[in-house]
Amino acid sequence: MIRIDRRYNGPPDSAHGGYACGLVAARARRMLATGGDLVVQLHAPPPLDTGLRTARSGKRVHVWHGEELIATASPRAAVAGPVDFVPPAVAEHAMRRYEGHRSHPFPTCFVCGPDHRDGPRLAPGPVPGPGNRVACVWTPDAADGDGTGAVTEESVWAVLDCPGGWTLDPLRGPLVLGRMTARVSALPRVGEAVVVVGRGVPGDGKVLTCTTALFRRDGTELGRAVATWVRSAPTGTPQDRKVGSS
């Protein structure tokens, strides 16, 4: 069984997509006895504080909530182009221009929601120069750790989720994660400041793709993910907010 604590929400009443995908990938890797890359497809919003059943079917692992299919994990190489490193000072400066401080479709999102009381509150802001990139700095705390000083894999998947989404103009209409593949080559340590960089191409279509990478401060890449996002129908105006409010 998989159970996602309410702390790890994306939209208010469902799990954070990247965190859920990370949990599913870790479970599927054990069930499939593989150390390779996995792609996780979300079929429905993962519920919070609820037991989710996992079942293997050939080379796939399915996650069920009762009779509803929530997610499917299967082996697939992570296909993602390189993301250029952004120096920490540039990333810190970009954080001041994070659009989510002003308006956010899900202001209590675990990873990037400025109103989440117990999350990393990432602030991926636009990076000057060519290409559509955002960057921020993340310093994981003990709540992100596995008890040995390393950060959990699902926390890394979560952090590799939201920043890329902010390159896809989420204020035009809410975006939700549809599919994610991540390759984590090394886990950061609790208390280690790392840089997150997202790259994507906004568009008018309903399905959009972006890439996000995680780096040590010296530019060593720790992980990379490619994600497919789905633009859902707007349900209202994103919440306006002043910079620095909580």
Beta strands, then each sheet from edge to edge (+ up, - down):
strand 1: 2-3
strand 2: 38-42
strand 3: 51-57
strand 4: 60-65
strand 5: 68-75
strand 6: 103-104
strand 7: 125-126
strand 8: 133-138
strand 9: 175-184
strand 10: 194-200
strand 11: 207-215
strand 12: 221-231
strand 13: 239-240
sheet 1: 1+ 3- 4+ 5- 2+ 9- 12+ 11- 10+ 8- 7+
sheet 2: 6+ 13-
end
